[in-house]
Amino acid sequence: MFFATSRLGSRKKSNLQSENNFQDVTDELVHPNRILFTEEVILGICMVITGLLYTFSQMPTAVLSTASASKSFIKQSVAGFAPANSLESDKVGMPLIDVARPMLTALRKANTLEKNRDFSPATQAAWSTVRKECKDLANRFVRIHGKSLPLWIHDAEKQRVVNLEAKLQVLLGDTRDQIRALRIKSLSPEVQTALQTPPADRTEEQVDLAGNAESTSAVSWDMAASVLAEPQRSVAKNLCALFAEAKDNSRGISSCRDIINYDYWMAVSTLASTPEGIKAREALQRASRAAKGNDFEAAQSAYEEGITALQASLIENPSLRSQPAVIEEISSQVDSYRNVVEEQGKDFDNIYSIENVLQTNS
């Protein structure tokens, strides 16, 4: 159901020994032979430094400019593809279950109140606490794939994957296609025929052959980068490393969010924190109970009340209209309402359709 539920020894003796040792060292250093030797060493070091500076100044200008240009080119090529916010931190990530415990505790309290059919301001406040804990959780560092990452960078990492892949396509797309074409040419005629046959027209044998061939002829970005000449190879390799990092981060964070159903509960707590949202929760649960008891007329009235209140809550939080979990759950409620209406032999009123509930011009 939608909205479901951290030597002390003799100091005098030591001082006396230190003073004697210091005097011995001082006498040794001021000896005329030592002074002469020291001056010779300093003079030799100066001559070496002077020679190095002279040699460096005589290097061909082209060599220096080429090296500088290459370094600049590489920097410019990868600029903008590193994470928007530096994740360098001395914070040690914690296991997900430990980081999520405050949110889960607040969630348990809110759900317990609703199980007891309590939809008072105290329950609305409990959902506000859940929402606060969800926000705090997003900023905490979680141990993911050996790294410490916050959950809030999920969207940024997904966008970084898209940006980097587009850059790699421009830089390596043709090269990767050429390598793949060469690999396909090395396959047997039967396999090549299977690949050239449209998927819908392939025989069962050709489906297997084509599937295996797609796997064996696949070319990674890193493989394509390895055949380039410098400095393009270094640029491409750097991009490949950033791309792999972004994908790893995105998948790891996505997995963590899915495990605790983070996006769903964030949406639920946001809506349930509003007066209309808590009203919708009460009405929809009442509708479900009435439907289970075959009191379809009461269920219809409660569903209409709940869906209307839910729409009002979404008007206050329009960004939630695009949340997949929210859309799925609203669709489920609308379907339940439709069944109740049809049980009475009535026509479904489109004012309670999902399209109307989610419309943006309310």
C-alpha positions in Angstrom: 0.0 0.0 0.0 1.1 3.5 -0.8 2.7 5.2 2.2 3.2 1.8 3.8 4.2 1.4 6.1 33.3 7.5 17.7 60.9 9.4 30.8 62.2 11.1 33.2 65.7 10.4 34.5 68.3 12.6 36.2 67.7 15.9 34.5 70.8 17.6 35.9 73.1 14.8 34.8 71.5 14.8 31.3 71.9 18.5 30.9 75.6 18.3 31.9 76.2 15.5 29.4 74.5 17.5 26.7 76.6 20.6 27.4 79.8 18.5 27.2 78.7 16.9 23.9 77.8 20.2 22.4 81.2 21.7 23.3 82.9 18.7 21.7 80.9 19.1 18.5 81.5 22.9 18.4 85.3 22.4 18.9 85.3 19.9 16.1 83.4 22.1 13.6 85.6 25.2 14.3 88.8 23.4 13.6 90.6 25.0 10.6 90.6 21.8 8.6 86.9 21.3 9.0 86.2 24.9 8.0 88.2 24.5 4.8 86.5 21.2 4.0 83.1 22.7 4.4 83.9 25.6 2.1 85.0 23.1 -0.6 81.8 21.1 -0.3 79.7 24.3 -0.6 81.7 25.5 -3.6 81.2 22.1 -5.3 77.5 22.1 -4.8 77.2 25.6 -6.3 79.2 24.5 -9.3 76.9 21.5 -9.9 73.8 23.7 -9.6 75.2 26.3 -12.0 76.0 23.5 -14.5 72.5 22.1 -14.4 70.9 25.5 -14.8 73.1 26.2 -17.9 72.2 22.8 -19.4 68.5 23.4 -18.8 68.7 26.9 -20.4 70.3 25.4 -23.5 67.6 22.7 -24.1 65.7 23.1 -27.4 62.7 25.4 -27.0 60.6 22.9 -29.0 61.2 20.1 -26.5 60.0 22.3 -23.6 57.0 23.7 -25.5 56.0 20.2 -26.6 56.1 18.8 -23.1 54.2 21.7 -21.8 51.6 21.5 -24.5 51.1 17.7 -23.9 50.6 18.2 -20.2 48.1 21.0 -20.8 46.2 18.9 -23.4 45.8 16.1 -21.0 44.6 18.4 -18.2 42.1 20.0 -20.5 40.8 16.7 -21.8 39.9 15.3 -18.4 38.8 18.6 -16.9 35.2 18.6 -15.9 34.9 14.8 -15.7 36.1 14.4 -12.2 33.4 14.5 -9.5 31.8 17.9 -9.1 32.6 17.9 -5.4 35.8 16.4 -4.2 35.2 13.3 -2.1 38.7 13.4 -0.5 37.9 13.0 3.1 39.4 11.7 6.3 36.1 10.3 7.3 35.9 6.5 7.5 32.8 5.1 5.9 30.5 2.9 8.1 28.5 -0.2 7.1 25.2 0.7 5.6 23.1 -0.8 8.3 24.9 1.3 11.0 24.5 4.5 9.0 20.8 3.8 8.3 19.8 2.8 11.8 18.5 6.3 12.8 16.3 6.4 9.8 15.0 2.9 10.3 14.3 3.6 13.9 12.2 6.7 13.1 10.4 4.7 10.3 9.5 1.9 12.7 8.0 4.5 15.1 5.8 6.1 12.3 4.6 2.7 11.0 3.8 1.5 14.5 1.6 4.6 15.1 -0.3 3.9 11.8 -0.8 0.3 12.6 -2.7 1.5 15.7 -4.7 3.7 13.3 -3.2 6.8 14.7 -3.1 9.6 12.1 -2.9 12.5 14.5 -0.4 15.4 14.4 2.0 13.2 16.4 2.1 10.7 13.5 2.6 13.5 11.0 5.5 14.7 13.2 6.9 11.2 13.3 7.0 11.2 9.5 8.7 14.6 9.6 11.4 12.9 11.7 11.7 10.1 9.1 12.2 12.8 6.4 14.9 14.5 8.5 16.8 11.2 9.1 16.6 10.5 5.4 18.2 13.8 4.6 20.9 13.2 7.2 21.5 9.7 5.9 22.3 11.1 2.5 25.2 13.1 3.9 26.7 10.3 5.9 29.7 8.4 4.5 29.0 4.8 3.7 31.6 2.0 3.1 31.0 1.1 -0.6 33.4 -1.0 -2.6 36.3 -0.1 -0.3 35.6 3.6 -0.5 33.8 6.1 1.7 30.9 7.7 -0.3 27.8 9.7 0.6 24.5 8.6 -0.9 23.6 12.1 -2.1 26.1 11.9 -5.0 24.1 9.2 -6.8 22.6 11.6 -9.5 26.0 13.3 -9.9 27.8 10.0 -10.5 25.1 8.9 -13.0 25.5 12.1 -14.9 29.3 11.7 -14.8 28.9 8.3 -16.4 26.9 9.8 -19.3 29.3 12.6 -19.8 32.4 10.4 -19.8 30.9 7.8 -22.1 30.0 10.6 -24.6 33.6 11.8 -24.5 34.9 8.3 -25.0 32.6 7.8 -27.9 34.0 10.8 -29.7 37.6 9.9 -28.8 37.5 6.1 -29.3 34.2 5.2 -31.1 35.8 4.7 -34.5 38.7 2.8 -33.1 36.5 0.5 -31.1 34.3 -0.2 -34.2 37.4 -1.0 -36.3 38.8 -3.5 -33.7 35.4 -5.1 -33.5 35.1 -5.4 -37.2 38.5 -7.1 -37.4 37.4 -9.6 -34.7 34.2 -10.4 -36.5 36.1 -11.1 -39.7 38.1 -13.7 -37.9 35.0 -15.6 -37.0 33.6 -18.5 -39.1 31.2 -17.8 -42.0 28.3 -19.3 -40.1 28.8 -17.0 -37.2 29.2 -13.9 -39.4 26.0 -14.9 -41.2 24.2 -15.2 -37.8 25.3 -11.7 -36.8 24.2 -10.2 -40.1 20.8 -11.8 -39.9 18.1 -9.6 -38.2 17.4 -10.9 -34.7 13.7 -11.5 -35.5 14.7 -13.8 -38.4 17.5 -15.8 -36.7 17.1 -19.5 -36.2 17.5 -21.0 -32.7 21.1 -22.0 -33.7 21.8 -18.5 -35.1 20.6 -17.0 -31.9 23.1 -18.9 -29.9 25.9 -18.3 -32.4 25.2 -14.5 -32.5 25.0 -14.3 -28.7 28.4 -15.9 -28.3 29.9 -13.8 -31.1 28.6 -10.6 -29.5 30.4 -11.5 -26.3 33.7 -12.6 -28.0 33.8 -9.6 -30.4 33.0 -7.0 -27.8 35.7 -4.3 -27.4 36.1 -2.3 -24.2 37.0 1.3 -24.1 40.2 0.5 -22.4 41.2 -1.9 -25.2 40.5 0.8 -27.8 42.5 3.3 -25.8 45.5 1.0 -25.7 46.1 1.1 -29.5 46.3 4.9 -29.7 49.6 6.8 -29.9 50.7 9.3 -27.2 49.5 11.8 -26.0 46.0 10.6 -27.0 46.6 7.3 -25.3 47.2 8.9 -21.9 44.1 11.1 -22.3 41.9 8.1 -23.3 43.3 5.9 -20.5 42.6 8.7 -17.9 39.1 9.0 -19.2 38.6 5.2 -19.1 39.8 5.2 -15.4 37.3 8.0 -14.5 34.5 6.2 -16.4 35.1 3.0 -14.5 35.3 4.8 -11.2 32.0 6.7 -11.9 30.2 3.5 -12.9 31.5 1.7 -9.8 30.4 4.5 -7.6 27.0 4.8 -9.2 26.2 1.1 -9.0 27.4 0.9 -5.4 25.4 3.8 -4.2 22.3 2.6 -6.2 22.6 -0.8 -4.5 22.7 0.8 -1.1 19.7 3.0 -1.8 17.8 0.0 -3.1 18.6 -2.1 0.0 17.0 0.4 2.4 14.4 1.6 -0.2 15.8 5.0 0.3 14.0 6.9 -2.5 10.6 5.4 -1.7 10.8 6.3 2.0 12.1 9.7 1.2 9.1 10.4 -1.0 6.6 8.8 1.5 8.0 10.8 4.4 7.9 14.1 2.4 4.2 13.6 1.5 3.2 12.3 4.9 4.8 15.3 6.6 2.0 17.5 5.1 -1.6 17.7 6.4 -2.9 16.5 3.1 -0.5 13.7 2.9 -1.4 12.3 6.3 -5.0 12.7 5.4 -4.4 10.7 2.2 -2.7 7.9 4.2 -5.6 7.6 6.6 -8.3 7.6 3.9 -6.5 5.1 1.6 -5.9 2.6 4.5 -9.6 3.0 5.4 -10.5 2.3 1.8 -8.4 -0.8 1.8 -10.1 -2.2 4.9 -13.6 -1.4 3.5 -12.8 -3.2 0.2 -11.6 -6.3 2.0 -14.9 -6.3 3.9 -16.8 -6.0 0.6 -18.2 -2.6 1.6 -17.5 -1.2 -1.8 -19.5 1.9 -1.5 -17.6 3.0 1.6 -14.4 1.9 -0.1 -15.2 4.1 -3.1 -15.8 7.1 -1.0 -12.6 6.6 1.0 -10.5 6.1 -2.2 -11.9 9.3 -3.7 -11.1 11.2 -0.5 -7.6 9.7 -0.3 -6.7 10.2 -4.0 -7.9 13.8 -3.9 -5.8 14.5 -0.8 -2.8 12.7 -2.4 -3.1 14.9 -5.4 -3.1 18.0 -3.2 0.0 16.8 -1.4 1.7 16.3 -4.8 0.9 19.8 -5.8 3.0 20.9 -2.8 5.8 18.6 -3.8 5.8 18.5 -7.7 9.2 17.0 -8.0 7.9 13.7 -6.6 5.6 13.2 -9.6 8.5 11.9 -11.6 9.6 9.4 -8.9 9.2 5.8 -10.3 8.2 4.4 -6.9 5.6 7.1 -6.4 4.1 6.6 -9.8 4.0 2.8 -9.3 2.2 3.1 -6.0 -0.3 5.7 -7.1 -1.1 3.5 -10.1 -1.7 0.6 -7.6 -4.1 2.8 -5.6 -6.0 3.9 -8.8 -6.3 0.3 -9.9 -7.8 -0.7 -6.5 -10.2 2.2 -6.8 -11.2 1.1 -10.3 -11.9 -2.5 -9.1 -14.2 -1.1 -6.3 -16.1 1.0 -8.8 -16.5 -1.9 -11.3 -17.7 -4.2 -8.5 -20.7 -1.8 -8.2 -21.3 -1.8 -11.9 -20.3 1.9 -12.2 -18.2 3.7 -14.7 -14.7 4.8 -13.7 -14.4 8.5 -13.3 -11.2 9.8 -15.1 -10.8 12.5 -12.6 -9.2 9.8 -10.4 -7.0 8.5 -13.2 -3.2 8.4 -12.6 -2.7 11.0 -15.4 -5.0 13.4 -13.6 -3.4 12.8 -10.2 0.1 13.4 -11.6 -0.8 16.3 -13.9 1.5 19.4 -13.6 -1.1 22.1 -14.3 -3.1 21.6 -11.1 
